Amino acid sequence: MVPAYEPDGKLRDSLKSVLAQAPPPAEMQITVVDDASTPGSVEKLVRSIDPSGRIDVVSHGSRLGLAGNWNRAIALARGHFIHLLHQDDAVCPGFYAAIDRGFRYANDIGMAFCRSRIVDDRDRLVKTTSRQRWFAGVLVNWLPTIAERQRIQTPAAVVARTTYEAIGGYRYDLCHALDWEMWVRIASRYRVWYEPRPLAIYRRHVANETSRLFASGAVWPDMARALRINAATLPDSLRDATLAASVRWHAASAMRTAERQLAAGGTAEAAATLRAIPDILDVLNGKPIEGVATRRLASLRARLREDALLRRAA
């Protein structure tokens, strides 16, 4: 299922990567779910690579946004296993065979995923996601690991239909961390299969939704909301230690982001990021973490003030 909104030529690459390894139509549905793009544009783009009609296109007149269109795609899916593939991402040869192996392993596998290759808009490799284990199999102690921070790119994951039916769809109150929250929710109820080969491609570029959310300052407040939601999902035996580790990681990540924004001259963007960090720290309800976090935050705020004064003087 390919949720789409005003896609460009990268959608062709996504669909070609699926068609190259897709089983017959009776075994795999391929559907582009258009979230109210320019009328006729998505159908035209899809038919330019698939004149036979192997790929379905479902268009809607009203825009539902990220969570809404993902949930709509899930509702339209007819198969036992559902793969949400972003319009600018792709899968490598062998992806579906590897994932199928995971679900065949046992009936209680709730989702399966692989490592991802993260590339830029010119298909240059930026990095490969971290390896969770050396050989394919069920992940052990996965819940605290995934609850600490995001480790799965959406195009690398396939979820059983019965899993979505049991735990519900993606949350509408999250704009960035909605997939991470879903992986935590699944891990709290089901076993998860892992394929260590990097068989999915996630494209990172200035025009994608993640980049837009970072630029708008929406990412870090959203992360704070997700941290609180995830805390409620964790059992008592894991909650305190996992939440503390997650808060430390996300606060440090936000500060690294602010440093990059300041270095690039993005004073307003850095200010928005720094404003969100106390909310992340407050997820611990006043419990202290290492003093280095607050000292580093104070240093960044001082640097921000200095940059602002210099800009006014100039």
C-alpha positions, -999 to +999 in steps of 0.1 A: +000+000+000+016+033-012+001+064+005+008+094-018+003+131-020+015+151-050+042+126-058+070+132-083+091+108-104+104+091-073+071+072-071+081+054-103+112+041-086+092+030-056+066+011-077+093-004-100+111-018-070+078-036-059+069-048-094+103-063-099+097-089-071+059-089-068+041-123-070+010-125-091-020-102-084-039-130-067-011-131-041-002-094-037-023-063-039-005-032-050-024+000-044-015+037-045-037+056-021-039+092-031-045+118-004-063+144-026-035+153-050-042+173-082-070+154-099-057+129-124-020+134-117-014+103-097-033+080-121-013+095-150+020+090-132+012+054-122+000+044-157+032+058-172+050+028-158+021+004-155-003+007-185-017-028-178-035-017-146-016-042-123-014-013-098-046+001-084-050+038-078-076+050-052-080+087-051-100+108-026-112+143-028-106+153+008-071+154+024-067+133+056-030+140+062-003+115+072-021+093+098-054+096+081-041+084+048-020+056+064-051+044+082-071+047+050-045+026+032-048-001+059-086-001+056-083-006+018-057-034+021-071-069+014-041-090+023-030-108+055+002-087+057+003-049+051+034-030+038+031+008+039+057+021+013+063+058+012+060+074-023+097+082-024+111+051-008+118+016-022+126-020-015+155-041-026+154-075-043+145-102-018+126-079+006+093-097+004+108-132+004+127-123+036+097-108+053+075-138+043+100-161+059+095-142+092+058-145+092+060-182+083+082-188+114+053-186+139+016-175+141+023-150+168+047-127+148+030-093+149+054-075+125+086-081+106+112-056+095+147-053+081+176-028+081+174+002+058+197+020+036+192+058+040+200+077+009+198+113-003+179+128-032+206+116-056+206+080-043+239+085-025+242+063+007+240+084+039+241+055+063+227+021+070+206+016+101+221-002+130+221-040+132+200-055+159+213-090+156+236-109+132+211-135+119+174-133+110+150-143+138+128-131+166+142-102+186+148-108+223+139-080+248+128-059+219+103-037+238+128-017+259+151-014+229+124+001+205+108+021+233+141+039+239+142+054+204+131+049+168+151+021+151+128+012+122+122+031+090+086+027+078+093+012+044+113-016+061+083-028+082+054-052+074+026-056+099+001-085+101-035-074+094-046-091+127-021-069+146-036-037+133-071-051+139-062-059+175-043-027+185-058-001+162-043+023+136-019+052+137-026+080+161-039+113+147-024+133+176+012+126+164+026+141+133+062+127+132+066+099+158+034+081+148+053+051+133+076+048+163+046+048+187+031+021+166+063-001+168+063+003+206+026-006+208+032-037+187+063-048+206+042-046+239+018-073+225+036-094+199+069-110+189+088-092+162+109-108+134+141-092+122+160-095+090+196-080+093+201-075+056+194-038+044+165-046+020+146-013+023+156+022+010+145+053+029+151+086+011+161+116+031+157+149+012+146+185+018+111+179+002+100+150+023+076+152+052+103+146+079+124+175+066+093+198+065+084+189+101+120+196+113+119+230+095+086+239+111+098+230+146+070+204+151+093+174+156+105+178+192+071+187+208+058+156+189+085+135+204+077+147+239+040+136+233+052+102+220+074+097+250+045+102+273+023+079+252+050+052+251+055+054+289+018+044+294+024+014+272+054+000+291+050-024+320+059-012+354+090-034+355+105-015+324+090+019+326+114+040+348+147+028+333+134+027+297+118+062+300+149+077+316+171+063+288+147+076+261+145+111+276+183+113+278+187+102+242+160+125+228+172+155+248+207+149+235+195+145+199+175+177+201+206+196+213+226+181+185+199+194+161+200+228+177+238+229+173+235+220+136+208+247+131+230+273+148+260+263+127+239+267+096+226+302+106+191+290+115+186+310+146+148+308+146+149+271+140+174+265+168+153+287+191+122+265+184+142+233+191+156+247+224+122+257+235+110+221+232+138+205+252+124+213+287+092+195+277+112+164+268+130+166+302+097+171+320+085+137+308+104+123+338+080+143+361+108+161+379+131+131+384+167+143+378+189+131+350+226+139+345+235+176+351+253+176+318+220+179+299+210+211+317+245+226+315+246+219+278+211+234+273+222+265+292+253+268+270+232+265+238+208+291+250+237+315+257+251+308+222+216+315+208+215+349+226+249+358+213+240+349+177+208+370+180+228+400+193+253+397+166+226+396+139+209+427+154+243+445+155+249+436+118 
